[in-house]
């Protein structure tokens, strides 16, 4: 049986199994930075890199609805990401 080596997407440390999501997907947690993640997500907006793309599109003049349509996520999710991203900086 082939096994896949799972590493933390943030710091590349080893991970351990951390239960299952409501969708049934296995969740993993990093031993180093305690970041929790899944290998597959049911909703596009939770995939790695989508948060950065939302900000990039807003910076290049895309509206909330444009961004939602292109990334296949809800306009409400786009607004939530933009609001939260300004609070952190
Ligand atoms: Zn980590």
PDB file of the backbone (N, CA, C, O) and the ligand in Angstrom, with CONECT records:
HET     ZN  A 101       1
ATOM      1  N   UNK A   1       0.847  -1.211   0.000  1.00  0.00           N
ATOM      2  CA  UNK A   1       0.000   0.000   0.000  1.00  0.00           C
ATOM      3  C   UNK A   1       0.872   1.247   0.000  1.00  0.00           C
ATOM      4  O   UNK A   1       1.812   1.358   0.787  1.00  0.00           O
ATOM      5  N   UNK A   2       0.561   2.165  -0.869  1.00  0.00           N
ATOM      6  CA  UNK A   2       1.340   3.408  -0.937  1.00  0.00           C
ATOM      7  C   UNK A   2       0.831   4.397   0.110  1.00  0.00           C
ATOM      8  O   UNK A   2      -0.376   4.593   0.257  1.00  0.00           O
ATOM      9  N   UNK A   3       1.749   5.005   0.823  1.00  0.00           N
ATOM     10  CA  UNK A   3       1.365   6.028   1.798  1.00  0.00           C
ATOM     11  C   UNK A   3       1.914   7.380   1.349  1.00  0.00           C
ATOM     12  O   UNK A   3       2.985   7.461   0.746  1.00  0.00           O
ATOM     13  N   UNK A   4       1.159   8.443   1.655  1.00  0.00           N
ATOM     14  CA  UNK A   4       1.580   9.792   1.292  1.00  0.00           C
ATOM     15  C   UNK A   4       2.153  10.453   2.538  1.00  0.00           C
ATOM     16  O   UNK A   4       1.518  10.450   3.593  1.00  0.00           O
ATOM     17  N   UNK A   5       3.350  11.018   2.420  1.00  0.00           N
ATOM     18  CA  UNK A   5       3.957  11.753   3.522  1.00  0.00           C
ATOM     19  C   UNK A   5       3.291  13.127   3.608  1.00  0.00           C
ATOM     20  O   UNK A   5       3.370  13.913   2.664  1.00  0.00           O
ATOM     21  N   UNK A   6       2.641  13.418   4.724  1.00  0.00           N
ATOM     22  CA  UNK A   6       1.951  14.706   4.894  1.00  0.00           C
ATOM     23  C   UNK A   6       2.819  15.625   5.729  1.00  0.00           C
ATOM     24  O   UNK A   6       3.237  15.263   6.828  1.00  0.00           O
ATOM     25  N   UNK A   7       3.095  16.825   5.205  1.00  0.00           N
ATOM     26  CA  UNK A   7       3.892  17.812   5.929  1.00  0.00           C
ATOM     27  C   UNK A   7       3.077  19.089   6.082  1.00  0.00           C
ATOM     28  O   UNK A   7       2.158  19.350   5.305  1.00  0.00           O
ATOM     29  N   UNK A   8       3.426  19.885   7.096  1.00  0.00           N
ATOM     30  CA  UNK A   8       2.714  21.142   7.362  1.00  0.00           C
ATOM     31  C   UNK A   8       2.905  22.112   6.190  1.00  0.00           C
ATOM     32  O   UNK A   8       4.040  22.330   5.765  1.00  0.00           O
ATOM     33  N   UNK A   9       1.816  22.706   5.652  1.00  0.00           N
ATOM     34  CA  UNK A   9       1.967  23.654   4.540  1.00  0.00           C
ATOM     35  C   UNK A   9       2.630  24.965   4.953  1.00  0.00           C
ATOM     36  O   UNK A   9       3.123  25.700   4.097  1.00  0.00           O
ATOM     37  N   UNK A  10       2.650  25.272   6.272  1.00  0.00           N
ATOM     38  CA  UNK A  10       3.230  26.544   6.727  1.00  0.00           C
ATOM     39  C   UNK A  10       4.707  26.407   7.060  1.00  0.00           C
ATOM     40  O   UNK A  10       5.498  27.282   6.707  1.00  0.00           O
ATOM     41  N   UNK A  11       5.106  25.306   7.748  1.00  0.00           N
ATOM     42  CA  UNK A  11       6.487  25.206   8.206  1.00  0.00           C
ATOM     43  C   UNK A  11       7.141  23.873   7.850  1.00  0.00           C
ATOM     44  O   UNK A  11       8.282  23.641   8.249  1.00  0.00           O
ATOM     45  N   UNK A  12       6.464  22.983   7.113  1.00  0.00           N
ATOM     46  CA  UNK A  12       7.013  21.710   6.642  1.00  0.00           C
ATOM     47  C   UNK A  12       7.438  20.760   7.758  1.00  0.00           C
ATOM     48  O   UNK A  12       8.274  19.885   7.532  1.00  0.00           O
ATOM     49  N   UNK A  13       6.875  20.916   8.960  1.00  0.00           N
ATOM     50  CA  UNK A  13       7.150  19.970  10.043  1.00  0.00           C
ATOM     51  C   UNK A  13       6.274  18.735   9.879  1.00  0.00           C
ATOM     52  O   UNK A  13       5.369  18.705   9.046  1.00  0.00           O
ATOM     53  N   UNK A  14       6.559  17.714  10.690  1.00  0.00           N
ATOM     54  CA  UNK A  14       5.724  16.510  10.694  1.00  0.00           C
ATOM     55  C   UNK A  14       4.364  16.837  11.293  1.00  0.00           C
ATOM     56  O   UNK A  14       4.225  17.777  12.075  1.00  0.00           O
ATOM     57  N   UNK A  15       3.362  16.048  10.915  1.00  0.00           N
ATOM     58  CA  UNK A  15       2.004  16.291  11.400  1.00  0.00           C
ATOM     59  C   UNK A  15       1.459  15.027  12.045  1.00  0.00           C
ATOM     60  O   UNK A  15       2.014  13.944  11.862  1.00  0.00           O
ATOM     61  N   UNK A  16       0.372  15.162  12.799  1.00  0.00           N
ATOM     62  CA  UNK A  16      -0.329  13.988  13.312  1.00  0.00           C
ATOM     63  C   UNK A  16      -1.798  14.130  12.982  1.00  0.00           C
ATOM     64  O   UNK A  16      -2.290  15.231  12.737  1.00  0.00           O
ATOM     65  N   UNK A  17      -2.502  12.988  12.977  1.00  0.00           N
ATOM     66  CA  UNK A  17      -3.919  12.994  12.632  1.00  0.00           C
ATOM     67  C   UNK A  17      -4.699  13.721  13.718  1.00  0.00           C
ATOM     68  O   UNK A  17      -4.444  13.540  14.909  1.00  0.00           O
ATOM     69  N   UNK A  18      -5.653  14.544  13.294  1.00  0.00           N
ATOM     70  CA  UNK A  18      -6.372  15.382  14.247  1.00  0.00           C
ATOM     71  C   UNK A  18      -7.870  15.254  14.002  1.00  0.00           C
ATOM     72  O   UNK A  18      -8.572  16.257  13.865  1.00  0.00           O
ATOM     73  N   UNK A  19      -8.354  14.023  13.947  1.00  0.00           N
ATOM     74  CA  UNK A  19      -9.783  13.776  13.803  1.00  0.00           C
ATOM     75  C   UNK A  19     -10.281  13.982  12.392  1.00  0.00           C
ATOM     76  O   UNK A  19      -9.500  13.978  11.440  1.00  0.00           O
ATOM     77  N   UNK A  20     -11.581  14.164  12.259  1.00  0.00           N
ATOM     78  CA  UNK A  20     -12.201  14.339  10.953  1.00  0.00           C
ATOM     79  C   UNK A  20     -13.067  15.587  10.945  1.00  0.00           C
ATOM     80  O   UNK A  20     -13.617  15.976  11.975  1.00  0.00           O
ATOM     81  N   UNK A  21     -13.187  16.219   9.767  1.00  0.00           N
ATOM     82  CA  UNK A  21     -14.088  17.349   9.593  1.00  0.00           C
ATOM     83  C   UNK A  21     -15.517  16.826   9.464  1.00  0.00           C
ATOM     84  O   UNK A  21     -15.729  15.622   9.319  1.00  0.00           O
ATOM     85  N   UNK A  22     -16.483  17.716   9.518  1.00  0.00           N
ATOM     86  CA  UNK A  22     -17.887  17.322   9.379  1.00  0.00           C
ATOM     87  C   UNK A  22     -18.133  16.662   8.030  1.00  0.00           C
ATOM     88  O   UNK A  22     -19.036  15.836   7.901  1.00  0.00           O
ATOM     89  N   UNK A  23     -17.330  17.021   7.013  1.00  0.00           N
ATOM     90  CA  UNK A  23     -17.474  16.445   5.679  1.00  0.00           C
ATOM     91  C   UNK A  23     -16.895  15.037   5.601  1.00  0.00           C
ATOM     92  O   UNK A  23     -17.072  14.361   4.588  1.00  0.00           O
ATOM     93  N   UNK A  24     -16.200  14.573   6.654  1.00  0.00           N
ATOM     94  CA  UNK A  24     -15.605  13.250   6.644  1.00  0.00           C
ATOM     95  C   UNK A  24     -14.140  13.246   6.252  1.00  0.00           C
ATOM     96  O   UNK A  24     -13.481  12.211   6.354  1.00  0.00           O
ATOM     97  N   UNK A  25     -13.606  14.398   5.798  1.00  0.00           N
ATOM     98  CA  UNK A  25     -12.197  14.488   5.425  1.00  0.00           C
ATOM     99  C   UNK A  25     -11.325  14.413   6.676  1.00  0.00           C
ATOM    100  O   UNK A  25     -11.679  14.956   7.722  1.00  0.00           O
ATOM    101  N   UNK A  26     -10.178  13.733   6.558  1.00  0.00           N
ATOM    102  CA  UNK A  26      -9.245  13.657   7.685  1.00  0.00           C
ATOM    103  C   UNK A  26      -8.603  15.022   7.919  1.00  0.00           C
ATOM    104  O   UNK A  26      -8.242  15.721   6.973  1.00  0.00           O
ATOM    105  N   UNK A  27      -8.468  15.389   9.187  1.00  0.00           N
ATOM    106  CA  UNK A  27      -7.775  16.628   9.534  1.00  0.00           C
ATOM    107  C   UNK A  27      -6.401  16.290  10.100  1.00  0.00           C
ATOM    108  O   UNK A  27      -6.212  15.237  10.710  1.00  0.00           O
ATOM    109  N   UNK A  28      -5.440  17.195   9.891  1.00  0.00           N
ATOM    110  CA  UNK A  28      -4.083  16.984  10.379  1.00  0.00           C
ATOM    111  C   UNK A  28      -3.656  18.199  11.173  1.00  0.00           C
ATOM    112  O   UNK A  28      -4.118  19.312  10.924  1.00  0.00           O
ATOM    113  N   UNK A  29      -2.746  17.971  12.157  1.00  0.00           N
ATOM    114  CA  UNK A  29      -2.233  19.095  12.931  1.00  0.00           C
ATOM    115  C   UNK A  29      -0.715  19.019  12.963  1.00  0.00           C
ATOM    116  O   UNK A  29      -0.130  17.948  13.126  1.00  0.00           O
ATOM    117  N   UNK A  30      -0.090  20.189  12.801  1.00  0.00           N
ATOM    118  CA  UNK A  30       1.369  20.276  12.764  1.00  0.00           C
ATOM    119  C   UNK A  30       1.966  20.102  14.152  1.00  0.00           C
ATOM    120  O   UNK A  30       1.441  20.640  15.127  1.00  0.00           O
ATOM    121  N   UNK A  31       3.077  19.344  14.250  1.00  0.00           N
ATOM    122  CA  UNK A  31       3.756  19.178  15.540  1.00  0.00           C
ATOM    123  C   UNK A  31       4.537  20.439  15.914  1.00  0.00           C
ATOM    124  O   UNK A  31       4.772  20.697  17.094  1.00  0.00           O
ATOM    125  N   UNK A  32       4.939  21.225  14.910  1.00  0.00           N
ATOM    126  CA  UNK A  32       5.725  22.422  15.164  1.00  0.00           C
ATOM    127  C   UNK A  32       4.867  23.625  15.520  1.00  0.00           C
ATOM    128  O   UNK A  32       4.948  24.134  16.638  1.00  0.00           O
ATOM    129  N   UNK A  33       4.039  24.087  14.577  1.00  0.00           N
ATOM    130  CA  UNK A  33       3.316  25.346  14.757  1.00  0.00           C
ATOM    131  C   UNK A  33       1.840  25.130  15.112  1.00  0.00           C
ATOM    132  O   UNK A  33       1.114  26.112  15.267  1.00  0.00           O
ATOM    133  N   UNK A  34       1.369  23.885  15.246  1.00  0.00           N
ATOM    134  CA  UNK A  34      -0.013  23.544  15.631  1.00  0.00           C
ATOM    135  C   UNK A  34      -1.053  24.014  14.632  1.00  0.00           C
ATOM    136  O   UNK A  34      -2.232  24.131  14.964  1.00  0.00           O
ATOM    137  N   UNK A  35      -0.612  24.289  13.389  1.00  0.00           N
ATOM    138  CA  UNK A  35      -1.566  24.656  12.351  1.00  0.00           C
ATOM    139  C   UNK A  35      -2.405  23.434  11.994  1.00  0.00           C
ATOM    140  O   UNK A  35      -1.864  22.346  11.797  1.00  0.00           O
ATOM    141  N   UNK A  36      -3.749  23.610  11.907  1.00  0.00           N
ATOM    142  CA  UNK A  36      -4.658  22.522  11.535  1.00  0.00           C
ATOM    143  C   UNK A  36      -5.053  22.668  10.070  1.00  0.00           C
ATOM    144  O   UNK A  36      -5.331  23.772   9.602  1.00  0.00           O
ATOM    145  N   UNK A  37      -5.076  21.550   9.350  1.00  0.00           N
ATOM    146  CA  UNK A  37      -5.461  21.641   7.935  1.00  0.00           C
ATOM    147  C   UNK A  37      -5.976  20.302   7.448  1.00  0.00           C
ATOM    148  O   UNK A  37      -5.837  19.283   8.124  1.00  0.00           O
ATOM    149  N   UNK A  38      -6.577  20.319   6.259  1.00  0.00           N
ATOM    150  CA  UNK A  38      -7.034  19.115   5.572  1.00  0.00           C
ATOM    151  C   UNK A  38      -6.331  19.044   4.229  1.00  0.00           C
ATOM    152  O   UNK A  38      -5.842  20.054   3.723  1.00  0.00           O
ATOM    153  N   UNK A  39      -6.279  17.842   3.648  1.00  0.00           N
ATOM    154  CA  UNK A  39      -5.675  17.697   2.318  1.00  0.00           C
ATOM    155  C   UNK A  39      -6.665  18.104   1.235  1.00  0.00           C
ATOM    156  O   UNK A  39      -6.268  18.627   0.194  1.00  0.00           O
ATOM    157  N   UNK A  40      -7.949  17.866   1.474  1.00  0.00           N
ATOM    158  CA  UNK A  40      -8.994  18.264   0.528  1.00  0.00           C
ATOM    159  C   UNK A  40     -10.077  19.019   1.281  1.00  0.00           C
ATOM    160  O   UNK A  40     -10.413  18.692   2.420  1.00  0.00           O
ATOM    161  N   UNK A  41     -10.617  20.040   0.615  1.00  0.00           N
ATOM    162  CA  UNK A  41     -11.685  20.824   1.225  1.00  0.00           C
ATOM    163  C   UNK A  41     -12.930  20.745   0.369  1.00  0.00           C
ATOM    164  O   UNK A  41     -12.843  20.692  -0.858  1.00  0.00           O
ATOM    165  N   UNK A  42     -14.093  20.737   1.008  1.00  0.00           N
ATOM    166  CA  UNK A  42     -15.352  20.697   0.276  1.00  0.00           C
ATOM    167  C   UNK A  42     -15.635  22.064  -0.347  1.00  0.00           C
ATOM    168  O   UNK A  42     -16.202  22.145  -1.436  1.00  0.00           O
ATOM    169  N   UNK A  43     -15.236  23.149   0.350  1.00  0.00           N
ATOM    170  CA  UNK A  43     -15.524  24.498  -0.123  1.00  0.00           C
ATOM    171  C   UNK A  43     -14.240  25.162  -0.624  1.00  0.00           C
ATOM    172  O   UNK A  43     -13.226  25.178   0.074  1.00  0.00           O
ATOM    173  N   UNK A  44     -14.296  25.716  -1.853  1.00  0.00           N
ATOM    174  CA  UNK A  44     -13.134  26.318  -2.509  1.00  0.00           C
ATOM    175  C   UNK A  44     -12.397  27.338  -1.634  1.00  0.00           C
ATOM    176  O   UNK A  44     -11.167  27.392  -1.635  1.00  0.00           O
ATOM    177  N   UNK A  45     -13.166  28.151  -0.885  1.00  0.00           N
ATOM    178  CA  UNK A  45     -12.569  29.268  -0.148  1.00  0.00           C
ATOM    179  C   UNK A  45     -11.600  28.797   0.923  1.00  0.00           C
ATOM    180  O   UNK A  45     -10.749  29.576   1.352  1.00  0.00           O
ATOM    181  N   UNK A  46     -11.697  27.543   1.372  1.00  0.00           N
ATOM    182  CA  UNK A  46     -10.819  27.047   2.432  1.00  0.00           C
ATOM    183  C   UNK A  46      -9.517  26.474   1.889  1.00  0.00           C
ATOM    184  O   UNK A  46      -8.635  26.113   2.668  1.00  0.00           O
ATOM    185  N   UNK A  47      -9.379  26.383   0.559  1.00  0.00           N
ATOM    186  CA  UNK A  47      -8.155  25.802  -0.006  1.00  0.00           C
ATOM    187  C   UNK A  47      -6.988  26.759   0.149  1.00  0.00           C
ATOM    188  O   UNK A  47      -7.179  27.974   0.186  1.00  0.00           O
ATOM    189  N   UNK A  48      -5.757  26.207   0.243  1.00  0.00           N
ATOM    190  CA  UNK A  48      -4.607  27.085   0.413  1.00  0.00           C
ATOM    191  C   UNK A  48      -4.431  28.017  -0.787  1.00  0.00           C
ATOM    192  O   UNK A  48      -4.623  27.605  -1.931  1.00  0.00           O
ATOM    193  N   UNK A  49      -4.070  29.254  -0.527  1.00  0.00           N
ATOM    194  CA  UNK A  49      -3.814  30.225  -1.589  1.00  0.00           C
ATOM    195  C   UNK A  49      -4.996  31.081  -1.977  1.00  0.00           C
ATOM    196  O   UNK A  49      -4.817  32.122  -2.609  1.00  0.00           O
ATOM    197  N   UNK A  50      -6.214  30.668  -1.612  1.00  0.00           N
ATOM    198  CA  UNK A  50      -7.401  31.421  -2.027  1.00  0.00           C
ATOM    199  C   UNK A  50      -7.456  32.777  -1.322  1.00  0.00           C
ATOM    200  O   UNK A  50      -7.854  33.772  -1.927  1.00  0.00           O
ATOM    201  N   UNK A  51      -7.059  32.822  -0.052  1.00  0.00           N
ATOM    202  CA  UNK A  51      -7.087  34.083   0.696  1.00  0.00           C
ATOM    203  C   UNK A  51      -6.204  35.125   0.018  1.00  0.00           C
ATOM    204  O   UNK A  51      -6.577  36.294  -0.085  1.00  0.00           O
ATOM    205  N   UNK A  52      -5.012  34.689  -0.452  1.00  0.00           N
ATOM    206  CA  UNK A  52      -4.091  35.614  -1.133  1.00  0.00           C
ATOM    207  C   UNK A  52      -4.692  36.080  -2.456  1.00  0.00           C
ATOM    208  O   UNK A  52      -4.567  37.252  -2.811  1.00  0.00           O
ATOM    209  N   UNK A  53      -5.348  35.169  -3.194  1.00  0.00           N
ATOM    210  CA  UNK A  53      -5.931  35.538  -4.486  1.00  0.00           C
ATOM    211  C   UNK A  53      -7.043  36.568  -4.311  1.00  0.00           C
ATOM    212  O   UNK A  53      -7.201  37.453  -5.152  1.00  0.00           O
ATOM    213  N   UNK A  54      -7.824  36.464  -3.219  1.00  0.00           N
ATOM    214  CA  UNK A  54      -8.892  37.433  -2.967  1.00  0.00           C
ATOM    215  C   UNK A  54      -8.290  38.832  -2.834  1.00  0.00           C
ATOM    216  O   UNK A  54      -8.804  39.789  -3.413  1.00  0.00           O
ATOM    217  N   UNK A  55      -7.196  38.952  -2.067  1.00  0.00           N
ATOM    218  CA  UNK A  55      -6.557  40.251  -1.851  1.00  0.00           C
ATOM    219  C   UNK A  55      -5.934  40.758  -3.149  1.00  0.00           C
ATOM    220  O   UNK A  55      -6.045  41.940  -3.473  1.00  0.00           O
ATOM    221  N   UNK A  56      -5.269  39.850  -3.904  1.00  0.00           N
ATOM    222  CA  UNK A  56      -4.669  40.252  -5.183  1.00  0.00           C
ATOM    223  C   UNK A  56      -5.724  40.804  -6.132  1.00  0.00           C
ATOM    224  O   UNK A  56      -5.503  41.833  -6.772  1.00  0.00           O
ATOM    225  N   UNK A  57      -6.868  40.131  -6.230  1.00  0.00           N
ATOM    226  CA  UNK A  57      -7.904  40.577  -7.158  1.00  0.00           C
ATOM    227  C   UNK A  57      -8.474  41.922  -6.731  1.00  0.00           C
ATOM    228  O   UNK A  57      -8.759  42.768  -7.578  1.00  0.00           O
ATOM    229  N   UNK A  58      -8.644  42.133  -5.418  1.00  0.00           N
ATOM    230  CA  UNK A  58      -9.159  43.414  -4.930  1.00  0.00           C
ATOM    231  C   UNK A  58      -8.173  44.535  -5.261  1.00  0.00           C
ATOM    232  O   UNK A  58      -8.588  45.633  -5.632  1.00  0.00           O
ATOM    233  N   UNK A  59      -6.855  44.263  -5.126  1.00  0.00           N
ATOM    234  CA  UNK A  59      -5.823  45.253  -5.408  1.00  0.00           C
ATOM    235  C   UNK A  59      -5.774  45.598  -6.898  1.00  0.00           C
ATOM    236  O   UNK A  59      -5.341  46.688  -7.271  1.00  0.00           O
ATOM    237  N   UNK A  60      -6.223  44.658  -7.755  1.00  0.00           N
ATOM    238  CA  UNK A  60      -6.198  44.899  -9.201  1.00  0.00           C
ATOM    239  C   UNK A  60      -7.552  45.351  -9.739  1.00  0.00           C
ATOM    240  O   UNK A  60      -7.802  45.277 -10.942  1.00  0.00           O
ATOM    241  N   UNK A  61      -8.405  45.810  -8.866  1.00  0.00           N
ATOM    242  CA  UNK A  61      -9.639  46.453  -9.296  1.00  0.00           C
ATOM    243  C   UNK A  61     -10.834  45.549  -9.493  1.00  0.00           C
ATOM    244  O   UNK A  61     -11.858  46.008  -9.999  1.00  0.00           O
ATOM    245  N   UNK A  62     -10.751  44.271  -9.111  1.00  0.00           N
ATOM    246  CA  UNK A  62     -11.917  43.393  -9.235  1.00  0.00           C
ATOM    247  C   UNK A  62     -12.906  43.680  -8.111  1.00  0.00           C
ATOM    248  O   UNK A  62     -12.511  43.882  -6.963  1.00  0.00           O
ATOM    249  N   UNK A  63     -14.175  43.696  -8.443  1.00  0.00           N
ATOM    250  CA  UNK A  63     -15.205  43.875  -7.436  1.00  0.00           C
ATOM    251  C   UNK A  63     -15.426  42.591  -6.654  1.00  0.00           C
ATOM    252  O   UNK A  63     -14.901  41.532  -6.997  1.00  0.00           O
ATOM    253  N   UNK A  64     -16.214  42.711  -5.597  1.00  0.00           N
ATOM    254  CA  UNK A  64     -16.495  41.556  -4.734  1.00  0.00           C
ATOM    255  C   UNK A  64     -17.195  40.448  -5.523  1.00  0.00           C
ATOM    256  O   UNK A  64     -16.884  39.269  -5.355  1.00  0.00           O
ATOM    257  N   UNK A  65     -18.139  40.831  -6.380  1.00  0.00           N
ATOM    258  CA  UNK A  65     -18.860  39.821  -7.152  1.00  0.00           C
ATOM    259  C   UNK A  65     -17.982  39.184  -8.218  1.00  0.00           C
ATOM    260  O   UNK A  65     -18.076  37.981  -8.461  1.00  0.00           O
ATOM    261  N   UNK A  66     -17.106  40.000  -8.874  1.00  0.00           N
ATOM    262  CA  UNK A  66     -16.158  39.442  -9.858  1.00  0.00           C
ATOM    263  C   UNK A  66     -15.309  38.363  -9.198  1.00  0.00           C
ATOM    264  O   UNK A  66     -15.180  37.248  -9.704  1.00  0.00           O
ATOM    265  N   UNK A  67     -14.727  38.731  -8.039  1.00  0.00           N
ATOM    266  CA  UNK A  67     -13.831  37.824  -7.328  1.00  0.00           C
ATOM    267  C   UNK A  67     -14.554  36.531  -6.972  1.00  0.00           C
ATOM    268  O   UNK A  67     -14.022  35.439  -7.171  1.00  0.00           O
ATOM    269  N   UNK A  68     -15.770  36.659  -6.445  1.00  0.00           N
ATOM    270  CA  UNK A  68     -16.540  35.473  -6.074  1.00  0.00           C
ATOM    271  C   UNK A  68     -16.815  34.567  -7.255  1.00  0.00           C
ATOM    272  O   UNK A  68     -16.733  33.344  -7.138  1.00  0.00           O
ATOM    273  N   UNK A  69     -17.144  35.168  -8.407  1.00  0.00           N
ATOM    274  CA  UNK A  69     -17.461  34.383  -9.594  1.00  0.00           C
ATOM    275  C   UNK A  69     -16.222  33.645 -10.095  1.00  0.00           C
ATOM    276  O   UNK A  69     -16.300  32.461 -10.424  1.00  0.00           O
ATOM    277  N   UNK A  70     -15.068  34.339 -10.158  1.00  0.00           N
ATOM    278  CA  UNK A  70     -13.841  33.735 -10.684  1.00  0.00           C
ATOM    279  C   UNK A  70     -13.334  32.628  -9.763  1.00  0.00           C
ATOM    280  O   UNK A  70     -12.925  31.569 -10.238  1.00  0.00           O
ATOM    281  N   UNK A  71     -13.355  32.864  -8.452  1.00  0.00           N
ATOM    282  CA  UNK A  71     -12.799  31.887  -7.503  1.00  0.00           C
ATOM    283  C   UNK A  71     -13.840  30.851  -7.070  1.00  0.00           C
ATOM    284  O   UNK A  71     -13.526  29.963  -6.277  1.00  0.00           O
ATOM    285  N   UNK A  72     -15.060  30.950  -7.571  1.00  0.00           N
ATOM    286  CA  UNK A  72     -16.159  30.035  -7.246  1.00  0.00           C
ATOM    287  C   UNK A  72     -16.458  30.007  -5.741  1.00  0.00           C
ATOM    288  O   UNK A  72     -16.651  28.945  -5.149  1.00  0.00           O
ATOM    289  N   UNK A  73     -16.491  31.202  -5.143  1.00  0.00           N
ATOM    290  CA  UNK A  73     -16.872  31.313  -3.739  1.00  0.00           C
ATOM    291  C   UNK A  73     -17.930  32.398  -3.601  1.00  0.00           C
ATOM    292  O   UNK A  73     -18.186  33.147  -4.544  1.00  0.00           O
ATOM    293  N   UNK A  74     -18.545  32.482  -2.423  1.00  0.00           N
ATOM    294  CA  UNK A  74     -19.627  33.429  -2.208  1.00  0.00           C
ATOM    295  C   UNK A  74     -19.101  34.858  -2.072  1.00  0.00           C
ATOM    296  O   UNK A  74     -18.043  35.059  -1.476  1.00  0.00           O
ATOM    297  N   UNK A  75     -19.818  35.872  -2.616  1.00  0.00           N
ATOM    298  CA  UNK A  75     -19.404  37.272  -2.414  1.00  0.00           C
ATOM    299  C   UNK A  75     -19.297  37.617  -0.928  1.00  0.00           C
ATOM    300  O   UNK A  75     -18.459  38.432  -0.541  1.00  0.00           O
ATOM    301  N   UNK A  76     -20.121  37.016  -0.113  1.00  0.00           N
ATOM    302  CA  UNK A  76     -20.073  37.246   1.331  1.00  0.00           C
ATOM    303  C   UNK A  76     -18.736  36.792   1.906  1.00  0.00           C
ATOM    304  O   UNK A  76     -18.173  37.452   2.780  1.00  0.00           O
ATOM    305  N   UNK A  77     -18.233  35.664   1.412  1.00  0.00           N
ATOM    306  CA  UNK A  77     -16.938  35.147   1.865  1.00  0.00           C
ATOM    307  C   UNK A  77     -15.824  36.101   1.459  1.00  0.00           C
ATOM    308  O   UNK A  77     -14.886  36.322   2.224  1.00  0.00           O
ATOM    309  N   UNK A  78     -15.924  36.675   0.244  1.00  0.00           N
ATOM    310  CA  UNK A  78     -14.918  37.629  -0.226  1.00  0.00           C
ATOM    311  C   UNK A  78     -14.880  38.833   0.712  1.00  0.00           C
ATOM    312  O   UNK A  78     -13.804  39.267   1.123  1.00  0.00           O
ATOM    313  N   UNK A  79     -16.052  39.376   1.051  1.00  0.00           N
ATOM    314  CA  UNK A  79     -16.127  40.548   1.932  1.00  0.00           C
ATOM    315  C   UNK A  79     -15.516  40.211   3.292  1.00  0.00           C
ATOM    316  O   UNK A  79     -14.772  41.014   3.855  1.00  0.00           O
ATOM    317  N   UNK A  80     -15.827  39.027   3.818  1.00  0.00           N
ATOM    318  CA  UNK A  80     -15.307  38.619   5.133  1.00  0.00           C
ATOM    319  C   UNK A  80     -13.778  38.561   5.103  1.00  0.00           C
ATOM    320  O   UNK A  80     -13.124  39.032   6.033  1.00  0.00           O
ATOM    321  N   UNK A  81     -13.201  37.982   4.030  1.00  0.00           N
ATOM    322  CA  UNK A  81     -11.741  37.888   3.933  1.00  0.00           C
ATOM    323  C   UNK A  81     -11.116  39.272   3.878  1.00  0.00           C
ATOM    324  O   UNK A  81     -10.093  39.514   4.517  1.00  0.00           O
ATOM    325  N   UNK A  82     -11.730  40.202   3.107  1.00  0.00           N
ATOM    326  CA  UNK A  82     -11.153  41.542   2.967  1.00  0.00           C
ATOM    327  C   UNK A  82     -11.216  42.305   4.285  1.00  0.00           C
ATOM    328  O   UNK A  82     -10.265  42.994   4.655  1.00  0.00           O
ATOM    329  N   UNK A  83     -12.332  42.181   4.988  1.00  0.00           N
ATOM    330  CA  UNK A  83     -12.457  42.856   6.288  1.00  0.00           C
ATOM    331  C   UNK A  83     -11.421  42.336   7.266  1.00  0.00           C
ATOM    332  O   UNK A  83     -10.765  43.122   7.950  1.00  0.00           O
ATOM    333  N   UNK A  84     -11.261  41.005   7.342  1.00  0.00           N
ATOM    334  CA  UNK A  84     -10.315  40.421   8.292  1.00  0.00           C
ATOM    335  C   UNK A  84      -8.874  40.735   7.913  1.00  0.00           C
ATOM    336  O   UNK A  84      -8.024  40.876   8.792  1.00  0.00           O
ATOM    337  N   UNK A  85      -8.581  40.848   6.604  1.00  0.00           N
ATOM    338  CA  UNK A  85      -7.200  41.085   6.198  1.00  0.00           C
ATOM    339  C   UNK A  85      -6.742  42.490   6.559  1.00  0.00           C
ATOM    340  O   UNK A  85      -5.560  42.694   6.833  1.00  0.00           O
ATOM    341  N   UNK A  86      -7.651  43.468   6.567  1.00  0.00           N
ATOM    342  CA  UNK A  86      -7.239  44.826   6.923  1.00  0.00           C
ATOM    343  C   UNK A  86      -6.998  44.958   8.425  1.00  0.00           C
ATOM    344  O   UNK A  86      -6.204  45.796   8.852  1.00  0.00           O
ATOM    345  N   UNK A  87      -7.676  44.141   9.229  1.00  0.00           N
ATOM    346  CA  UNK A  87      -7.490  44.228  10.679  1.00  0.00           C
ATOM    347  C   UNK A  87      -6.102  43.746  11.097  1.00  0.00           C
ATOM    348  O   UNK A  87      -5.547  44.222  12.087  1.00  0.00           O
ATOM    349  N   UNK A  88      -5.536  42.784  10.325  1.00  0.00           N
ATOM    350  CA  UNK A  88      -4.254  42.186  10.719  1.00  0.00           C
ATOM    351  C   UNK A  88      -3.081  43.107  10.410  1.00  0.00           C
ATOM    352  O   UNK A  88      -2.021  42.965  11.019  1.00  0.00           O
ATOM    353  N   UNK A  89      -3.243  44.066   9.463  1.00  0.00           N
ATOM    354  CA  UNK A  89      -2.084  44.883   9.083  1.00  0.00           C
ATOM    355  C   UNK A  89      -2.172  46.293   9.605  1.00  0.00           C
ATOM    356  O   UNK A  89      -1.270  47.097   9.366  1.00  0.00           O
TER     357      UNK A  89
HETATM  358 ZN    ZN A 101       3.600  23.898  10.970  1.00  0.00          ZN
END
